[in-house]
């Protein structure tokens, strides 16, 4: 199958069209999110977390936070952005040492291998194949301003080529996540405020997204009041200005996270999309079953919003 590389800008000196890494980034961000995110609600992961003494949501926090657990509750809360600070604090109260978090990281690894074998076996060989190449890209990414991503760089590597590939993709996801939350902060938003804008941008009703992140009614009420004071909402409805801001943050996130795909190269980046999009269909279907069709919106295709 021929690889079709999106072209956009033209080099003024040569007159040759350059690859459109903005579109490549937006496309591959969906597969990166899906390859990692399906495990958040996977029954195999949840059962392992419960055996270690935490319910699924707290087990997710423990497994994801493991590389950064030594930095403490406040640092993890800052890195997770919109996830309930109460849930993060409770996880730290239950797991008193960074070493305790490591057990959840390893439990998640085992669940990843089992789940991929059952639901997306084609992804296993593909992840093993790209492991070295993707880690080469990951280790070239800048760490300044991205502490949560940076914490993943010195975790002991798995002996499984599949997991090495999966962890490289996970590192890409966290690099993008750090970048995204820096942009959210630059626009003067808190995590709960960002969730409200995101919920409206997605077209979800009520406060579904904020509640799904575990935010308390008091936090959500405070976030609405703040958004209204800033002119992004009125009477518990996000207005056009707020929706436009959320689209701007999405576009800025894609624009500022093209580097991994530029390092990988246009042809290999498009090959990444073509390789992983088919198994990601099955993984996203698992999310629909284990969590619900509203979960993991970053995995779902949607047209960019244009100002009215």
PyMOL commands that set and color helices and strands:
alter all, ss='L'
color gray80, all
select helices_A, chain A and resi 21-41+43-51+56-71+73-80+85-94+98-119+121-138+147-150+161-186+191-202+208-212+217-230+240-255+259-264+266-290+297-299
alter helices_A, ss='H'
color red, helices_A
select strands_A, chain A and resi 7-10+17-19+233-234+237-238
alter strands_A, ss='S'
color yellow, strands_A
deselect
rebuild
show_as cartoon
